[in-house]
Structures are given as C-alpha cells and as structure tokens.
Amino acid sequence: MARYEGGCACGAVRYRTDAEPLMAGHCQCRKCQTLSGTGHNSFAVFPADQVEITGKFTCWSYTADSGNTAERGHCPACGSPLFGKSSGFDGMLGINLGSLDDAGNIAPDVAFFTAEAQPWDRLGETSASFPGMPPL
C-alpha cells in the first residue's frame, strides 16, 4: 500500500505516492480562495515523478500572482480540485490535502499570501507566514 493515496469525490481519479512531502502549507491568495470555495488551499508538495495518477483528469493553466504559470488538475466528472503545478517549482506536484484519503499525519507549517487572507479565515499556528510569495 502506498504511503499517501487519494482522489476525487466520485472516485474516477486516484493518485498514490510512497514519497514523503517536501513541504506542506496553506495559500491564501485570491485565486486559491476562488478555486477552493473557501479562505485558502491546503496542500503538500511531492516530487511529480513519484506520484502515480490514474483516471481522466482535466488541467487548467493561468498566470499566478507570482508571475509563474500555474496549472490546476481536477476531475471533469465531479469537479474535485486535486493538484497543482507551477513553473516556479519545476518537477513538483502540490496535492490538495482535502483530496487525500488520510491527511491527518501531514501538518502544514507555512502560509503564503497572508496579505490577501479573509478576516474570518484563521489558520492557527504556522512556523512561517508570508504576505505574498517568498523569494525562493
């Protein structure tokens, strides 16, 4: 059994990886708010070549606030947002924590774009927070 597995609400798209996340965080940018339907997106980043995805998914690309090209993957049947990539993080795949079968052992510890946070979206403690995208 893979260390981390997950997928969409209807089960048409599944993913799995044996890799440990390289980092986990929350993004409070307006795009993540709109795409998640709430105040932020919580995600964990894995090496893309170590994530196996099965099923048909659809991707949408846009220019992120950072200036990078971002791509979001979702299930075309149920619409579940599943993962994202950025040209600024070549070879990495951000998996939405809510799409994991069990995300209880991943603790996001950094917050991005906190300057765009909604006043009602309180994340709690993080070891680092940035008003925008930090220099990498």
N, C-alpha and C positions, 0 to 999 in steps of 0.2 A: 504494500500500500504506500502511496506517495505521502510525503511529509505534509504537503498542502494540496488540497483539492477544492474545487468549487465550480460554479457555473451560474447559469441564468435561472430565473424563476420557473420557466416551463421545462427545463432540462434538455433543451435542444443543443445548447453549447456547454461544454465541460472543459476544464483545464486541470492540470496537475503538475507538480514540480517536487523534486527532492531537495532543491536548493533552499538555503536559509535566506530570508530577506536581507538585502544590503542596507536598507533603512525603511522606516515607516513614518508617515506623517499625515498632517491634515493640510489641505489647501482651502483657503477662504476667499479666493479670487471670485469675481462675479461670474465668470464662465463656469467654474465648479459649482457655484450656488445654483445656477440655472440648470446645469446638466444633472445635478443630484436631486433637485427639487427641495433642497434644504439649505442650511447655512454653510456647508463645507463638504468636501470629499475626503474620505479617509482611505489611505492606500498603503501598500507595501511594494517596494521595488525589488525585482528579481532579475537575474541575467536572462534576457529574452530567449537565448538559445537553450535554456534549461527548463523552459515552460512548454509543455505539450498541450495544444488546444485542439479539441475535436468538435465537430459540428460546424454549421454555417453561421458565420457572423458578418456583420457589416461594419465598415470603418468610415469615419467622418474626419476630415482634416481641416485645420484652421490655423491662423496665426495667433499664438498665445501672447499674453501681455508682456512676456519676456522677449518677444520677437522671434522665438523659435517656432518651427512648425510642429504642431501637436496633432496627434491622431487618437481618436477615441473609438473603441470597439464595443459593440452592443449586439444583443440578439435581435434579429429582424422580426422574430415571431412575437416575443413578449416585451421587447424594448429594454430589457435589463441592461444597465451600463456595467461593463465587466472590466475593462482595462484601458490603459492609455500608454502612448509613447510620445517622446519629444526628441526633436533633432538635437537638443542640448544635452541629451543623455543617451548617446548612441549605444545600441546594444542592450538597453534596459527596458523592462516592461513593468509598468505600475499596475498592480491588480487592486481593484476596489475591494476593501476589506469586507464590506457587506455581502459580497458575492462568494466569499469563502464558506465552505461547509462548517468550519470551526475556526473562527478568528480570535478566539479567546487567549491564545498564547502569543499574539503579536500586539505590542504596545506602542502605538505611535508616540514619538517623543519630540517632534518638531512641528511647528506651524508656519505656513507660508502665507503671504498676502494678508496679514492680520489687519492692515490698514483698511481693508475692504470688508472686514467682518461685520455681520449684523449684530446689533447690541444684545439680541436675545440668544445668540449662538455662543455659549460659553463652553470652551473646550476643557477647562481644567488645567492641570499642571503639564507643562512640556519643558524639556531641558533647554530648548531654544525656540525663539519665535522671531519672525522677520516681517517687517511691514510690506515687503514685496518679495521678489525673488532674490536670494542672496547670490553674491558672486561665487562662481564655482571654479 
